[in-house]
Each structure stands twice: as C-alpha cells, then as structure tokens.
Amino acid sequence: MTRKVKLSDEERIAAVQEYLDGKGSFRSLAMKYGVSYTCIKEWVERAKAQGMLKLMLRFCFL
C-alpha cells in the first residue's frame, strides 16, 4: 500500500531547482525528499512545460 507524502511548495520547487542545477539525479533527490523517482521526474517535466507555479498544491504517492 502506498502512502501520501505531501511536501511544501518550497520543497517541491527546491527539488526541481536542484535537478535543473545538476545537483542531483531523479533518484538521489527522490531519496532526499522522501518521494518516488517518478514524482521528481513529473515535477521537473511539469516545471519545464508549464512553469514552477504548476508545482504548487500537488502530492505524490510513496
């Protein structure tokens, strides 16, 4: 069974920014923030396509 992990807007943006700055991979950032690999990947894709504001008020399953 999965559990919902809700990160703050600032944490989501920080995770995406770290990836974009080359400070971590999807997997390493997922471990750091306690979310799934696909979560980080989706956030990065969403941020690239729609901007950082689209990351707000989202959750992921762990």
N, C-alpha and C positions, 0 to 999 in steps of 0.2 A: 504494500500500500504506500502511496506517496503522501507527502505532507506539503502543505503550502508554506513557502518561505517568502515573506514579504520584506523587501528591502526598501529603504527610504529612497526618495528621488535622488538625493545626493549620492547615495551608494551606487545606484544604477548608473548615473552619469559618470561617476568616478571609475567604475569598472570599464565602461565603454572607452573613456578617455585614456585609461591605462593601456587598453588594447591598441587603440589608434596611435598612441605614442610609442608602441613597441616595447612596453614594459612587462608584457606577459602574453601568454598564449590563451586560447579559449579555455583549455583545461586547467592551467595554473590559476587563472582568475576565477574560474568556477569553484575551485577548491578554496581559494582565499575568501570568497564571498558566500560560500555555502549553498550554491545553486548548481543546477546542472550545466553541463557543457553546452547543450543546445540553447539554454536560456541566454547565456552570454552571446552566443552566435546570433540569435534572433535579435537581441538588443542592438548589437553592432549593425546588423543589416537594416533594422528599423531606423536607427540613427542616421545611417548613410542615406537612406532613401527619403526619410520624412523629417529628419532633424531631431535634435536631442529632446525637444519638448514632448515628443511622442513616447518617450520612455516613462513618463510620469504615470503614476497610479496603475501600474501593471504588477502582476505577480507571476511566479513560476512554480512549477511543481518540482519537488526534490525526490 
